[in-house]
Amino acid sequence: MSQVYTELCDVDPMQDDITVVARCISIWHSHAKGRPNDPWSLDAVFMDPVGNRIQATIRRESMAKFGGLLEEGSCYRIRNFGVGENGGKYPLLPHKYKINFFKNTALTRMNRPFAYWVASRMMSNREQRWSLKGMTALVTGGTRGIGYAIVEELAGFGASIHTCSRNEKEINERLEEWKGKGYDVTASVCDLSSKEQRKELIDTVSSVFDGKLNILINNAGTTLLKDATEHTAEDYAYIMGTNFESPYHLTQLTHPLLKSSGNASIVFISSVAGVMALPSISVYAASKGAINQLTKNLACEWAKDNIRTNTVAPWAVKTTIQNSQENIDLKIVEAYGALMARTPLRPIAEADEISPLVAFLCLPAASYITGQIIVIDAGYTAGGFKS
């Protein structure tokens, strides 16, 4: 039995549920010499060499957490399967939902308690919870600022990454740098304002990662400081196109790849401006507010596909985007100076103070977090004063 337990713990919980369950059942079935007529019971599968500790835990917790999904009795049979050649002793689901392993019937559907029990036991392994080894990621705007820090963070956790930028020279410099660090990073030249180039980018990502993507980081964006009455139609189209339309379209395009991975995470980079009112930034704030609400909707809509969606909303960050606008009204500069002076910790963050949270949201350790807008602001939104 200890061999069964060891093999179960080696199953990769990051695979899709059907693969996990099929593998676990295969392992137990291959060791079921003494109980060939009952190879499906949870108490048998999870018996450890010490005794019935695991069995007792499952008996207690399974009924509390999964209710009617598991049959109570001498054996905790999995009600999600049709067991046996004729659908088994407990035909509790419509025929089309049954899985007949004896006849190698195609796996068509299953609920997930058994897979989750196995995964939860293996996820106790700290190394697995805090690793991105074997996972793939797309980070937009990854050659500078927050995007660059995110690429470094994800690569440090073992992910394979593809990034993009409009600047080919910058891409080549970064690729050389990352190669020297031993990171697995590829990149494309892409203007994300172009719908066609966005499609080409995702085609490239699909080719590089064999049609599967675990992580999407929608980082690329822009800002514009102007009073609301001074924004032109062109300003509006530019900001909303860059900050909302582009990441929304990219997310739509990547959905098949994310779904195919069996376990995926999307992280948007938003802003404190999308959470509370700030001066002279109305259209930018609207674009980030739209991202925040999109996050919540996708978290609910795509949960069925095992895709989590979250947003990180920073306060002021030291990046090149802050210096990209010329001729800012002095009154706006003074207004933001006063706001930053009220930030409890310090007024401006470094990019590598944002990237760790982004990486965390992509880790198996964050598997229960979705639909959240998490602010990183040195305490600014907590009250806005500094003693």
C-alpha positions as CSV (number, residue, x, y, z in Angstrom):
1,M,0.0,0.0,0.0
2,S,2.9,2.4,0.6
3,Q,3.9,2.0,-3.0
4,V,0.4,3.0,-4.1
5,Y,0.6,6.1,-1.9
6,T,4.0,7.0,-3.2
7,E,2.9,6.7,-6.8
8,L,-0.2,8.8,-6.1
9,C,1.9,11.6,-4.6
10,D,4.0,11.7,-7.8
11,V,1.0,12.5,-10.0
12,D,1.2,16.1,-11.3
13,P,-1.9,18.0,-9.8
14,M,-1.5,20.7,-12.4
15,Q,-2.8,18.5,-15.2
16,D,-6.5,18.6,-16.0
17,D,-8.9,16.7,-13.7
18,I,-9.6,13.9,-16.1
19,T,-5.9,13.1,-16.6
20,V,-5.3,13.2,-12.8
21,V,-8.2,10.9,-12.1
22,A,-7.4,8.5,-14.9
23,R,-3.8,8.3,-13.7
24,C,-4.8,7.7,-10.1
25,I,-7.2,5.0,-10.9
26,S,-4.7,3.3,-13.2
27,I,-2.2,3.3,-10.3
28,W,-4.6,1.8,-7.9
29,H,-5.9,-0.7,-10.4
30,S,-2.4,-2.0,-11.1
31,H,-1.9,-2.7,-7.3
32,A,-5.4,-4.1,-6.6
33,K,-4.4,-7.7,-6.6
34,G,-6.0,-8.4,-3.3
35,R,-9.2,-6.6,-4.0
36,P,-9.8,-7.0,-7.8
37,N,-13.6,-6.5,-7.4
38,D,-13.3,-3.3,-5.5
39,P,-10.5,-1.2,-7.1
40,W,-12.3,2.1,-6.8
41,S,-12.8,2.7,-3.1
42,L,-11.3,5.8,-1.6
43,D,-10.5,4.2,1.7
44,A,-8.4,1.6,-0.1
45,V,-6.6,4.1,-2.3
46,F,-5.7,6.5,0.5
47,M,-4.8,3.9,3.2
48,D,-1.3,4.7,4.3
49,P,1.3,2.3,5.8
50,V,0.7,3.6,9.3
51,G,-3.0,2.6,9.5
52,N,-6.3,4.2,8.8
53,R,-5.5,7.9,9.5
54,I,-5.9,9.0,5.9
55,Q,-9.0,6.8,5.5
56,A,-10.6,8.4,8.6
57,T,-9.8,11.9,7.5
58,I,-11.4,11.3,4.1
59,R,-14.5,9.7,5.7
60,R,-14.9,12.7,7.9
61,E,-14.0,15.5,5.5
62,S,-15.4,14.2,2.3
63,M,-19.0,14.0,3.5
64,A,-18.7,17.5,5.0
65,K,-17.2,19.1,1.9
66,F,-18.7,17.1,-1.0
67,G,-22.0,16.0,0.5
68,G,-23.9,13.8,-1.9
69,L,-21.0,13.5,-4.4
70,L,-19.6,10.6,-2.4
71,E,-21.6,7.5,-1.4
72,E,-21.5,6.8,2.3
73,G,-20.9,3.1,3.3
74,S,-18.1,0.6,4.0
75,C,-16.4,2.0,0.9
76,Y,-16.6,5.6,-0.3
77,R,-17.3,4.9,-3.9
78,I,-16.9,7.6,-6.4
79,R,-20.4,8.5,-7.5
80,N,-19.0,10.3,-10.6
81,F,-18.1,7.1,-12.3
82,G,-20.1,4.3,-13.7
83,V,-18.2,1.4,-12.0
84,G,-18.2,-2.0,-13.8
85,E,-19.0,-3.2,-17.2
86,N,-22.7,-2.3,-17.0
87,G,-22.4,1.0,-15.3
88,G,-21.8,-0.3,-11.8
89,K,-23.8,-0.8,-8.7
90,Y,-24.5,2.9,-8.3
91,P,-25.9,4.3,-11.6
92,L,-26.4,7.8,-10.1
93,L,-25.8,9.9,-13.2
94,P,-27.3,9.8,-16.7
95,H,-25.8,7.1,-19.0
96,K,-23.9,9.6,-21.2
97,Y,-21.9,10.8,-18.2
98,K,-20.6,7.4,-17.2
99,I,-17.0,6.4,-17.6
100,N,-16.4,2.8,-18.3
101,F,-12.7,2.1,-17.8
102,F,-13.1,-1.6,-18.5
103,K,-14.1,-0.9,-22.1
104,N,-11.9,2.2,-22.6
105,T,-14.9,4.4,-23.2
106,A,-14.0,8.0,-24.0
107,L,-13.9,10.3,-21.0
108,T,-16.8,12.7,-21.6
109,R,-17.5,14.4,-18.4
110,M,-16.8,14.2,-14.7
111,N,-17.3,16.1,-11.5
112,R,-14.1,16.7,-9.6
113,P,-14.0,15.6,-6.0
114,F,-11.6,12.6,-6.5
115,A,-9.2,14.7,-8.5
116,Y,-9.3,17.4,-5.9
117,W,-8.6,15.0,-3.0
118,V,-5.6,13.7,-4.8
119,A,-4.4,17.2,-5.8
120,S,-4.9,18.6,-2.4
121,R,-2.7,15.9,-0.8
122,M,0.1,16.5,-3.3
123,M,-0.2,20.2,-3.0
124,S,1.0,19.9,0.5
125,N,4.4,19.6,-1.1
126,R,5.7,23.1,-0.6
127,E,8.1,22.9,-3.6
128,Q,5.2,22.2,-6.0
129,R,3.0,25.0,-4.5
130,W,5.8,27.5,-5.1
131,S,7.0,26.6,-8.5
132,L,6.1,27.4,-12.1
133,K,8.4,24.7,-13.6
134,G,6.8,23.3,-16.8
135,M,4.4,26.3,-17.1
136,T,4.2,28.7,-20.0
137,A,3.5,32.5,-19.9
138,L,2.8,35.4,-22.2
139,V,3.8,38.8,-20.7
140,T,2.9,41.9,-22.8
141,G,5.3,44.8,-22.7
142,G,8.0,42.7,-21.0
143,T,11.1,44.6,-22.0
144,R,10.9,47.5,-19.5
145,G,9.3,48.7,-16.3
146,I,6.8,46.4,-14.5
147,G,6.7,44.0,-17.5
148,Y,10.4,43.5,-17.3
149,A,10.2,42.8,-13.6
150,I,7.4,40.3,-14.2
151,V,9.3,38.4,-16.8
152,E,12.3,38.2,-14.4
153,E,10.0,37.0,-11.5
154,L,8.2,34.3,-13.5
155,A,11.4,33.1,-15.1
156,G,12.9,32.9,-11.6
157,F,10.1,30.5,-10.6
158,G,10.9,28.3,-13.6
159,A,8.3,29.4,-16.2
160,S,8.9,29.5,-19.9
161,I,8.0,32.9,-21.2
162,H,7.1,34.7,-24.4
163,T,7.0,38.5,-24.3
164,C,6.5,41.3,-26.9
165,S,7.5,44.9,-27.5
166,R,7.4,47.4,-30.4
167,N,11.1,48.0,-30.0
168,E,13.1,45.3,-31.8
169,K,16.5,46.6,-30.5
170,E,15.2,46.5,-26.9
171,I,13.9,43.0,-27.4
172,N,17.3,41.7,-28.7
173,E,19.1,43.3,-25.8
174,R,16.7,41.7,-23.2
175,L,16.9,38.3,-24.9
176,E,20.7,38.3,-24.7
177,E,20.5,39.4,-21.0
178,W,17.9,36.7,-20.1
179,K,19.9,34.0,-22.0
180,G,22.9,34.9,-19.8
181,K,20.8,34.3,-16.7
182,G,19.6,30.9,-17.9
183,Y,16.0,32.0,-18.4
184,D,13.8,30.4,-21.0
185,V,12.4,33.5,-22.8
186,T,11.4,34.2,-26.4
187,A,10.0,37.4,-27.8
188,S,8.1,39.0,-30.7
189,V,8.0,42.5,-32.2
190,C,4.4,43.5,-31.9
191,D,2.4,46.7,-31.9
192,L,-0.5,45.8,-29.7
193,S,-2.6,48.6,-31.1
194,S,-3.0,46.6,-34.2
195,K,-5.7,43.9,-34.3
196,E,-3.8,41.9,-36.9
197,Q,-0.5,42.0,-35.0
198,R,-2.3,40.8,-31.9
199,K,-3.6,37.8,-33.8
200,E,-0.1,37.1,-35.2
201,L,1.3,37.3,-31.6
202,I,-1.1,34.7,-30.4
203,D,-0.4,32.5,-33.4
204,T,3.3,32.7,-32.5
205,V,2.6,31.9,-28.8
206,S,0.5,28.9,-29.8
207,S,3.4,27.6,-32.0
208,V,6.1,28.2,-29.4
209,F,4.1,26.6,-26.6
210,D,2.4,23.8,-28.6
211,G,-1.1,25.2,-28.3
212,K,-1.2,25.6,-24.5
213,L,-0.7,28.6,-22.2
214,N,-0.8,28.6,-18.4
215,I,-0.3,32.3,-17.7
216,L,-1.4,35.5,-19.4
217,I,-0.1,38.8,-18.0
218,N,-1.8,41.8,-19.6
219,N,0.8,44.5,-18.7
220,A,1.2,46.8,-21.6
221,G,-0.5,50.2,-21.2
222,T,-0.3,54.0,-21.4
223,T,-1.4,57.0,-19.5
224,L,-2.3,60.6,-20.2
225,L,-2.7,63.4,-17.6
226,K,-5.3,66.0,-18.7
227,D,-8.4,67.6,-17.2
228,A,-11.6,65.9,-18.3
229,T,-12.7,68.9,-20.5
230,E,-9.4,68.8,-22.4
231,H,-9.5,65.2,-23.6
232,T,-10.0,64.9,-27.4
233,A,-11.7,62.1,-29.2
234,E,-8.3,60.9,-30.3
235,D,-7.1,60.9,-26.7
236,Y,-10.0,58.8,-25.7
237,A,-9.6,56.3,-28.6
238,Y,-5.9,56.0,-27.9
239,I,-6.2,55.4,-24.1
240,M,-9.2,53.0,-24.3
241,G,-7.7,51.2,-27.2
242,T,-4.4,50.6,-25.5
243,N,-5.6,50.0,-22.0
244,F,-8.8,48.1,-22.5
245,E,-9.5,47.0,-26.1
246,S,-6.1,45.5,-26.6
247,P,-5.9,43.4,-23.4
248,Y,-9.5,42.4,-23.8
249,H,-8.9,41.2,-27.4
250,L,-5.7,39.4,-26.4
251,T,-7.5,37.6,-23.6
252,Q,-10.2,36.5,-26.0
253,L,-7.6,35.2,-28.4
254,T,-5.7,33.3,-25.7
255,H,-8.8,31.6,-24.2
256,P,-8.4,28.4,-26.2
257,L,-4.8,28.1,-25.2
258,L,-5.5,28.8,-21.6
259,K,-8.3,26.3,-21.5
260,S,-6.1,23.7,-23.2
261,S,-3.6,24.0,-20.4
262,G,-6.1,22.7,-17.9
263,N,-5.0,25.1,-15.2
264,A,-4.5,28.8,-16.1
265,S,-4.1,32.2,-14.6
266,I,-4.7,35.7,-16.1
267,V,-3.4,38.8,-14.4
268,F,-4.2,42.3,-15.5
269,I,-2.1,45.3,-14.5
270,S,-4.5,48.1,-13.5
271,S,-4.1,51.1,-11.3
272,V,-5.2,52.8,-8.1
273,A,-6.9,55.2,-10.5
274,G,-9.3,52.5,-11.4
275,V,-10.3,52.1,-7.7
276,M,-10.6,55.7,-6.5
277,A,-10.7,59.2,-8.0
278,L,-7.5,61.0,-8.8
279,P,-7.0,64.3,-10.5
280,S,-6.7,64.9,-14.2
281,I,-6.8,61.3,-15.2
282,S,-10.5,60.6,-16.0
283,V,-10.2,58.6,-19.3
284,Y,-7.2,56.6,-18.0
285,A,-9.2,55.8,-14.8
286,A,-12.2,54.7,-16.9
287,S,-10.0,52.3,-18.8
288,K,-8.6,50.8,-15.6
289,G,-12.0,50.6,-14.0
290,A,-13.2,48.7,-17.1
291,I,-10.3,46.2,-16.6
292,N,-11.2,45.8,-12.9
293,Q,-14.8,44.9,-13.8
294,L,-13.7,42.6,-16.6
295,T,-11.6,40.7,-14.1
296,K,-14.6,39.9,-12.0
297,N,-16.7,38.8,-14.9
298,L,-14.1,36.6,-16.5
299,A,-13.4,35.0,-13.1
300,C,-17.0,33.8,-12.9
301,E,-17.5,33.1,-16.6
302,W,-14.2,31.1,-17.1
303,A,-14.0,29.3,-13.8
304,K,-15.6,26.3,-15.5
305,D,-12.5,26.2,-17.8
306,N,-10.1,26.3,-14.7
307,I,-9.0,29.8,-15.6
308,R,-8.4,32.2,-12.7
309,T,-8.5,35.9,-13.3
310,N,-7.1,38.6,-11.0
311,T,-5.9,42.2,-11.2
312,V,-3.0,44.0,-9.6
313,A,-3.5,47.7,-9.1
314,P,-0.4,49.7,-8.2
315,W,-0.1,53.3,-7.0
316,A,2.9,55.3,-8.4
317,V,5.7,53.1,-9.8
318,K,9.1,54.3,-11.1
319,T,8.9,53.3,-14.8
320,T,9.6,55.0,-18.1
321,I,5.8,55.5,-18.7
322,Q,5.9,58.2,-16.0
323,N,8.3,60.3,-18.1
324,S,6.6,59.7,-21.4
325,Q,4.2,62.7,-21.4
326,E,5.7,66.1,-22.1
327,N,4.3,69.5,-21.1
328,I,2.3,68.4,-18.1
329,D,0.4,71.3,-16.4
330,L,2.3,72.4,-13.3
331,K,-0.9,72.3,-11.3
332,I,-1.3,68.6,-12.1
333,V,2.3,68.0,-11.0
334,E,1.7,69.8,-7.7
335,A,-1.5,68.0,-7.1
336,Y,0.1,64.6,-7.4
337,G,3.1,65.8,-5.3
338,A,0.6,66.5,-2.5
339,L,-1.1,63.1,-2.9
340,M,2.2,61.2,-2.9
341,A,3.3,63.1,0.2
342,R,0.4,61.5,2.1
343,T,1.5,57.9,1.2
344,P,2.3,56.2,4.5
345,L,5.3,54.1,3.5
346,R,7.0,56.0,0.6
347,P,5.5,57.7,-2.5
348,I,6.9,55.7,-5.4
349,A,7.4,51.9,-5.7
350,E,10.1,50.1,-7.7
351,A,8.8,47.8,-10.5
352,D,10.2,44.8,-8.6
353,E,7.9,45.6,-5.7
354,I,4.9,44.9,-8.0
355,S,6.1,41.8,-9.8
356,P,6.2,39.4,-6.8
357,L,2.5,39.7,-6.3
358,V,1.8,39.1,-10.0
359,A,4.0,36.0,-9.8
360,F,2.2,34.8,-6.7
361,L,-1.2,35.0,-8.4
362,C,0.1,32.6,-11.0
363,L,1.5,30.0,-8.6
364,P,-0.3,26.8,-7.6
365,A,-0.3,28.3,-4.0
366,A,-2.8,30.8,-5.2
367,S,-5.2,28.3,-6.7
368,Y,-8.2,29.5,-4.7
369,I,-7.8,33.2,-5.6
370,T,-9.8,34.6,-8.5
371,G,-11.9,37.7,-9.3
372,Q,-9.8,40.0,-7.0
373,I,-8.5,43.5,-7.6
374,I,-5.5,43.7,-5.3
375,V,-4.0,47.2,-4.6
376,I,-0.3,47.8,-4.0
377,D,-0.1,51.3,-2.8
378,A,2.1,51.6,0.3
379,G,-1.0,52.3,2.3
380,Y,-2.4,55.2,0.3
381,T,-5.9,53.9,-0.1
382,A,-6.0,52.9,3.6
383,G,-6.5,56.5,4.6
384,G,-4.3,58.8,2.7
385,F,-2.4,60.4,5.5
386,K,1.1,60.2,6.8
387,S,2.0,60.8,10.5
